[in-house]
Amino acid sequence: MRESTQAMSTLAAPANTDAVYEMALRVRSKRDLERFLDRLAEDYETNREVWENRSIPDFLIALADCSRRSENGDTPAAEPKTSADFWQYMACLLLGASVVR
């Protein structure tokens, strides 16, 4: 997902793009994910011109695609081993859906 974020920044994305990415990597709990979702919504309101998916259906399709891409061929991605890993995985999927089509 880092490559997608970097590619997005070449499209004149605001500097806070990296801050949102870094925040996604720090998500370790349900509360962290809630704060991340609030921040992601703020980012959309401020920077919607650089978001790839500007409608809910497009965002949800991209979210499903990001989940599929996290798998290795026909083998499903490993289940997060801890609760903290799960919350971070969810944040990364959501962030990925904002920058890939």
N, C-alpha and C positions, 0 to 999 in steps of 0.2 A: 504494500500500500504506500510505502514511502515514495516509490518511483512515481506513482500517480499524483501524490501530493506535490512532488518536485515539478512534474510536468505541468500541473495546474499553476504553479507559481510563475512559470514562464509566460503565462497568459495574462500577465499583469495582475495577478492575485494580490490582495492586500497582505501585508506582513503578518497579520494574525493567523494566516493559514497554518504556519508552523506551530503556533501556540495551540491551535485546535488539535493538530496531530499529536503534539506532546501531551496534551491533556488526555487524549484517548489512550495513550500508553500508560498513564498513571491511574487509570480506572481499575479499582481493585474490589469495589463493593457496589451494592445496589444504590446506595446514596451517591457514590462517585458517578455511577452511570446516570442517575437523575440529573446531577449537576452538568455532566457532559451533554446530555440531551438539551438542557436549557441553553448551554453555550452553542451547540450546533444550530439550534433554532435562531439564536441571535446572529450567528454567522450567516445563515441563510438570508435573514432580513437585511443585513448589511452588505453582503457580497453575492447576492443571487446571480449576478451577471457572470460569475466564474463557476457557478455550480453547473455540472453537466446535466443533472436531472432536476428539472424545475417543477414537475408535477408529482403528485403522490403516486399515481400508477408507475411513472418512469422511475421514481425513487425505489418503489417496492420491487420492481423488476430488477433493478441494479442490485438491490440488497440480496435477492435470491441468487443472482449471478455471482456476487462476491462470495456467498456461502458455498456455491458449487465450486468456485475457483480455489477455495481453501482445501478442497479434496485433492488427493493425489491420484490422478487417473480414475480407476473404478473403485479405489479404496477410500472410504469416507475419512475425513479428517479425524484425528484423534480427539476424543472427548476431552474437554478441559479437565485437568486432574484435580483442581481445587476450585472453590467458589470464586476466589479472586481471579483465577485464569478465565473462568466463564464470563465474569463481568467485563474483563478486558477484551475478550474475544468479541463480545457483543458490541462494545464501543468501536472496535476496529472495523467490524462489518458495517456499522452505521456510517462511519467516516468514509469507508471505501465506496459506499453507495452514493455518496455526495460527489465523488470525483471520477467515477468510471461509468461508462455507458455500456 
